[in-house]
Amino acid sequence: MADQPERVSAREIADFLATLHEHRSVPATPAASAASRVDILAWKASLLGRMATNTRDPETRATAAAARADLAAARAELAASRAEALAESYVLRTGGEH
């Protein structure tokens, strides 16, 4: 039998919620905010994924799947933003076109 992930503790949920509150209340640059958002979504997806592993409830599993999809989308947006910034820096350095 495959190893089951450790159950999510109340402490982990409290830590996540405290970090989420801090993230929402502290202004950050757009780049730092996007990276921080990815970190928050990864933590959320991890917690929900562990919860879903320990249940047969389809709604819980769907919520975990949605969290993983949100994380994938945020990672793609961050990668696209970084690629655009690199292209812009190339144009500025070389005077060329993208």
Number of C-alpha atoms within 10 A of each C-alpha: 3 4 5 9 11 11 13 15 11 9 9 13 13 11 12 16 14 11 13 16 11 11 15 11 9 8 10 12 7 9 12 11 15 17 15 15 19 21 15 18 21 19 16 21 21 16 20 21 21 18 19 20 16 15 11 9 10 10 11 17 19 14 16 22 16 14 21 19 14 17 21 15 13 19 19 13 14 17 13 12 14 13 12 13 12 13 15 16 13 14 13 11 9 9 10 10 9 10
